[in-house]
Amino acid sequence: MEADRQAAAERQDVANKQMQPGVAPGGVVYRGSAEADVLSSAFNEARIPDCLHSDGLKFQPTLIFAGLLALPFVAVAKLRGKCN
């Protein structure tokens, strides 16, 4: 009976470790490298933004217009596929 409780507790510990970030399945702890951080930030920068959020015109130049004057450029960016 005691051995069953011990085995159940060990399985629960492994399951809890698998739910934590930075822990691979099986409970092996890994650490990200600097190259992985650079790669993930590059992917985030290359992501196509949503048109209605603050970075919607990231890939669409608005020339000298800002604020409400840049509103027509949102439609242009949508048509060109520069935002979703």
N, C-alpha and C positions, 0 to 999 in steps of 0.2 A: 504494500500500500504506500509506504514512504517512497519507494523507488518511482512509483507512478507519479507522485506529486512532484518529485525532483525533476523528472523528465518533462512534465507539463510546464514547470517553471522555466526550464531551459528553452523549451520551444517558444514560450511567451517572450523571453528575453530576445531571442533571435528575431521574432516577428516585430518587436518594438524597434530593434536596430534597423530593420529593413525600411521602416517608415521614416527614418530620419534622413535629412539631406546630407549628402557627402558619404553615405554608407551604401555600398553595393549589396545586391542580394546575396545572402549568405553571411552577412555581418562583417564583411571586409571593409575597413575604412579606407577611403582614398582621398587624396588631396588634389585639387586642380593646379595645373601649372600655369605659368605666365602665358605660354602660348595658347592655352585653352581660353584664358580670359581675353586675350587679344582676338582670337577667332570668334568668340561669342559676341564681343562688342562690334566686330565687323559685320556679323550677320544682323545684329540689331540696327546698325546704321543703314544697311542695304534693304531693309524691310520697306515695302511700299506702305506709306502712311494712309490713314483714313482721311477722307477729304474734309470732314467736318471737325477735326481735332486741330490742335494748335500747330502741329507740324504738317498739315495737309498740303501746304505749298512748298515743301522742302525741295522738291525736284522741279518745280515750276517757277521760273523767274517772273517777278512782278514789276520789273523795271524800277521805277521810282515811286510806285503806288503802294500805299499801306492802309491798313484799317478797312473801312467800308469801300474805299476806292479799289481795293484788290479783290473784291467779291466776284467780279466777272472772271477773274483768273482761276477761281475754284472750278467753275464750269469748264473752262478750257483744260485745266489739269485733269478733270474727270474724263473728258472726251479723248484726251491724248493718252490716258492710262497711267498718268503720273501719280494717281492716288486711287484708293478704292472707295 
